Amino acid sequence: MGNEQQQILEQLKANAKDAEAFKQLEQLFGDLYKKYVQANEHVDLLESAIRNDYDSILITELGLEKPGPKIVYVNDGFTRMTGYSKEEAIGNTPRMLQGEKTDRAILDRLKRRLIEGQAFFGHTINYRKDGSEFINQWDIHPLINAEGEVTHWVSYQRDVTEKKETAKAIFNTDFDELLKRREEFTIKFEKTTDQSEYNCKLVTEAFEEITGLHKDVIFDKGLASVIHSDDYSNILEALNKAFNGEQSAQLCRYRTSAGGYIDMLQSFKPVKDEVTGDIKSVKSVVKLELKES
């Protein structure tokens, strides 16, 4: 038994009203201490597992407005990648990595996505403690407790500077565009009041990252304005089926800001009212369709 345990037991014995009460307290303490040891072992295992899982993992509190979000955890990879110690990072904010060349537009999209409670994938220039630049790729997700509430943000980060240069040199690949295209986006549809048409109620930010188009084009001009004319009738049919309770998916082509089209797979899922069981909306997930060359 360790000194700390012995001291606690002595305090319990001194404050117990009799031998029987101390025996009960001793048993309770033993059970609690066993759970404490097990919990610490689990934490140590988790720490060991994620130490080299990514180049960097950090967890922050929810507050997005300055001076937040406050960092509550970083792994060893964060120290290796940035040069900041755990003591320097915890209690600070990820803004400590930002500088002159950090893309503000990317940060704005990141903030909007997190406000929506959604994951974010992106990259921009960050700065190490010594002032040197690197390209930081983020994969950020909400942490959700047992009640379904978002409690923290976890950010998986990698230094992709070398990979970007290698991709450009060897494959003549636009690495920035490659990263963007790993995203999928979501569209939510609802029927108009007279039930005769469908309105787009939500378009997630990844639509802009994948197509280069502003999402307002869908709200202003309709879904037909961003889908190839030869594919729109199939998409409309799938949407009709979803509002009748049938899930489906369709291949289609979405217009891009460059004037061309990209191949997508668009799925449609009816969303029912929990009380009435009526279909109140349709969730449509649009994923990049990768083809083998």
N, C-alpha and C positions, 0 to 999 in steps of 0.2 A: 504494500500500500504506500502511495506517495505521501510526502509531507503535507501537501495541500489537502488531500483527502482526510488525513489524520487530524488536521487542524479543524476541518469542518465538523467531523464527528465529535471532537472534544467540545466544540461550541454547542452542538445539538445536545450532548449529554448534560452540559452545564445548565441548559435552559429547559430540559425535560422535567416534568413534574414528578416522575417516578421512573423506575426501571422498565416497567411495561411500556410507558410512553416513549422512552428512548429506544426500546427495541423496535417499535413501529416506525419511528423516525429513521432509525438506521436502515430498516428494510426499504423504506421509501427512497432514501438517499441512494442506496445501492442500485435500485432500479433506474432512477434518474441518471446516475453517473454512468451506468452501462449504456443507456441510450445516447448520452453525451459522447462517449467514446466512439460508439458506432457512427454517429453523425460526423464526428471529426474524421474518421476513417473514410467515410464516403466523400467528404469534401476534399481530402487529400488525393483520393483516387481520381476525382473529377479534375482537380488541378493538374494532376499528372497527365491525364488523358488529353487535355486541351492545351497543355504547355506548348506543344509543337504542332497542334492541329492546323493552325493558320500562322502566318507571320505575326499576326496581331489579333487579339480579342480584347475588346473593352466593353464595359457595361456602364450605362449612365442612368441617372434619374430621368423622369419624364419631362421636366420643365424645359421648354425650348427657347424661351425668351432670355435675353442676357440677364445675368451672367451665366445662366445654365446652358445646356444641361450638365449637371455635375457628374464627374466620373466617380464611380464607386468601386470599380474593379478593372485591373489590367493584368494580362498574363505576361510571361517572360518575353514572348514574341514582340509585344509592344515596345519593351525596353530595347530589344535588339534592333528593331526597325527604326525607332525614332531617336534613341539616345537618351530619352527621359526615363528616370527611375520610377518605380512604383510610387515612392513617396512624393515625387514631384507631380505625378499624374493624378493620383487620387485626391479628390476635392477640387481639382482644376476642371477644365472644360475642353472638349475636342478642338475648340477654337485656338488652343495653344499651338496647333499644327498648321494653322492658316497663315497666309502671307500675301505678298503683292500679286503673285500670279495665280492664286487660288480663284477658280471660276465662280463668281458670285451667282451666275444663272443656275449652275449646278446646285449650289447651296440653297437657293430659293426653291428649286424643285424638290430637294431633299426635305426641306421644312414643310412644304405643302403636303408631301406624301405622308410624313409622320403625323401631321395634324389629322389626316384622314385615317390614321391608325393602320397604315399599310406598310409593307416592306419596301425597301428602296435598294436599287442596284445602280452604282455609278462610280465615277472616278474623277479626280482632279489633281492638280499639283498641290502637295503639302510640303512642309519644311521640318527637317530634323532639328534637334537641339542645337547642333553646330551651324545651322543656317543653310545647309545643303538641301537642294530640291529633290523630290522623288514623286512619282505618280502613284497615288494611293487609290486602290480599288476598294470600295465599300460594298458590303452586303449586310444591310441593317434589317433587323426583325424585332417586332414587339415581344416582350416576355409577358405571359398571361398567367395570372394566379388561378386557384381552384374555382373562384367565383366568376371567371371569365373577364376579369378586369386587367387592362394593360398596366403593368407596374414599373417596367423599365424598358430600355432599348439595349439590345446587344448588337455590337458591330463587329463583323469579321472583316479584317483588312489585310491586303497584300500589297507589297511593293511590286508593281508591274512595269517599272521603267525599262528594265532589260528586255522583258517579253515584248513590249511595244516596239522597241527598236529592232529586235530580231524579226518580228512579224513583217515589219515594213521592208527590211533588207532582203529577207529570204523569199517571202511570198507576195511582196508588193501589196500587202493587205492594209486597209484602213482600220487600224486597231480600235480607234475611237468608235467607229461605226459598229465594229464587231461586238464591242461591249454593250452598246446600246441595244443591239438586236437580241440580246439574251433576255430582254424583258418581254413580258406579255402584258396586255392591257385588258381592262374590264369596262364593259358598257352596260348600263342598266336602262331598261325600257319600261314604260308604263303606258296604259291606254289613255286616250283623251277622255274628257268627261262624257262625251256622247258615245264612247266605245268604238268609234269609227276608224281611228288612226292610232299610231304609236308615237309616243314622244320619247326622246332620249333624255333621261334624268341625270345621268352620271357618266362621265368619261374620266378614267384615271390618267394621271400625268404621263404614264409610260407611252400612251398614244403619241404624244409629241416627240418622245425620245426615239421611237421606232420609225415613225413616218416623216418627222420633221415638220408636220403641219400643226397649226394651233388647234386645240380641241374645240374652240368656238365654231370652227367651220361646220362641225356636225350639228351643233345647236342652231346655227344660223341657216344652213343650207340642207340639212338632213343627211341621213346615212348614205343616200344614193350619191352624194357629191364626193365621197371618198372611196367608193367601191367601184371596181370596173363594171361598166354597163352590162357586160355579158354575164356577170355573176350576181347582179342585184336581185333578179327575180328568184334565184335559189335561196338567197339570204332572207328575202321577204317571206318565202314559203316556210322556211325553218322557223322564223319568228312567229308566224301564224300558228304553227304546230305547237310551239312552246306555250303560247297563250291558251291553247286547248289541252295542255297538260302533258305534251310529249317532248321528251328531250331529243336533241339531234345535233349534228355537227355538219358543217359544209366547208369545203375548200373554196377560197376566194382570193381576190387580189385587191390590195389596198394601195391607193395612190400615195406617192411620196412628194415631198417638196421639190425633189430634183426633176419631177415630171414623169417618172417611170412608175412601175408597180412592183410590189413585193408580195410573195405568196404567203398566205395566212390560213390557219385552220380556226374556224369560228364555231364555238359550241354555244348552245342555248339551253338554259335550265329554268323551268317555271319556279317561281317563288310563291308559296301559298300563305294566305293569312292564317295565323295560328288559331284564331277563334272561329272564323267562318269556313276555313278550308278553301275559300275562293282564291284563284290565282290573281295576285295583286300586281305582280311585276315579273320581268324576265331578266335573269342575269346571263350576260353573254361574255365569255372569255375568249380573247383572240390571241392566238399564239403564232409565232413565226414558224412557218412550215419549212423544215430543212430538207433539202433534196440531195441525194448522193450524186456526185459528179461522174 
